[in-house]
Amino acid sequence: MYRLVFAQVLRRFDAEAVHHLTVRALALLARAPMLKRLLHRALAPHDPALRVTAFGVHFPGPLGLAAGFDKDAACAEGIAALGFGHVEVGTITARAQPGNPRPRLFRLVREYAVINRMGFNNAGAAAAARRLSRTRGVPVVIGVNIGKTKVVPEAEAVADYVASARRLAPPADYLVVNVSSPNTPGLRNLQAVSLLRPLLAAVKEVADATPRRTPLLVKIAPDLADEDVDAVADLAVELGLDGIIATNTTIRHGGETGGLSGRPLKARSLEVLRRLRAKVGDRLTLVSVGGVEDVDDVWERLLAGATLVQGYTGWIYGGPLWASRIHRQLSRRVRRHGMKSITEAIGRTA
Ligand SMILES: Cc1cc2nc3c(=O)[nH]c(=O)nc-3n(C[C@H](O)[C@H](O)[C@H](O)COP(=O)(O)O)c2cc1C
């Protein structure tokens, strides 16, 4: 049904216009308590066998929505009501900024992929913090992904991230330092260990100082050389980070300028996950993202050592019930394998 609606209607409209409409609809849903609770009861993962605990946070199921959809933390409850086990909001920057000129979001329908060069369009950390501090009507785990304000020079990046962290670590269930988006000039240079060390150490100090100690993760690019993946992994362990999110979009493609996501990213994302697992074992929580389309992909990531899995492009092509469907299928798979909990699958083939 969704495939038909997508093929006949949605793909004829500008991708970003459809995106904004969806965010608005989900924000409305988030403000409709009865409907939100009804949908949450019907679609959210409720099977105890799917529960996962990572860095002290309880997730109702392993599959969450990756950063970039709910950039301003406007509709996380609506997204959770559709069946996602967590929602990563952002990327949020310390100062509000408009992002790149449009068009900046392109569908590659035949490839099950998307190219975007959004450039962290968002209303800034203060606005997001206000939204996040409102009480929630349905349970939802919210990760907050922070990035550098575009006009801030690289030399002042640490202070800029720290400003975001001060506002956003307190209301976040976990915090993510994003140094891997390709659409802010110079951002990915921050993945070099010499620059990443002081950045992560400074943000960690802020995250550690919240009453609950907010867990801290770093999100990396698929285009890092293997040795650089290893170096970031070693650094994350050394600094006592909680986890790594791998991966962001890739710039290795021949299309429009921007980051490519979806099916073409699948193989490299899995490869980076396997490399990370081999390097850090279970000392860090690994969150796998990139080209996840169906239950087989989620299962494969869990077996390879991911505790949590995220998707974004798969949801665009899979339809609104995508996460709910995958969680239901995961429930059946856990039982078929004679497992009591999905956590038994994590790292089995690693
Ligand atoms: C339109 C769009 C916007 C995105 N914006 C962000 C962002 O702001 N911050 C971020 O860390 N990742 C962002 N991403 C990357 C996703 O979070 C994810 O890492 C990537 O798309 C790979 O997952 P997928 O293949 O399931 O889409 C964005 C992706 C898309 C498609």
The ligand as an ORCA input file, in Angstrom:
! r2SCAN-3c Opt
* xyz 0 1
  C      18.048     13.786      4.942
  C      19.083     13.310      5.900
  C      19.555     14.172      6.876
  C      20.509     13.735      7.793
  N      20.932     14.584      8.758
  C      21.801     14.135      9.712
  C      22.177     14.971     10.784
  O      21.720     16.091     10.918
  N      23.060     14.468     11.689
  C      23.572     13.194     11.592
  O      24.361     12.787     12.451
  N      23.211     12.387     10.584
  C      22.340     12.818      9.657
  N      21.974     11.992      8.643
  C      22.603     10.658      8.537
  C      21.747      9.559      9.174
  O      21.580      9.774     10.542
  C      22.405      8.193      8.940
  O      23.634      8.146      9.622
  C      22.642      7.902      7.466
  O      21.586      8.392      6.687
  C      22.785      6.402      7.197
  O      21.604      5.715      7.574
  P      20.462      5.270      6.512
  O      21.162      4.603      5.373
  O      19.552      4.390      7.295
  O      19.789      6.534      6.093
  C      21.023     12.412      7.709
  C      20.541     11.548      6.721
  C      19.585     11.975      5.818
  C      19.087     11.014      4.767
*
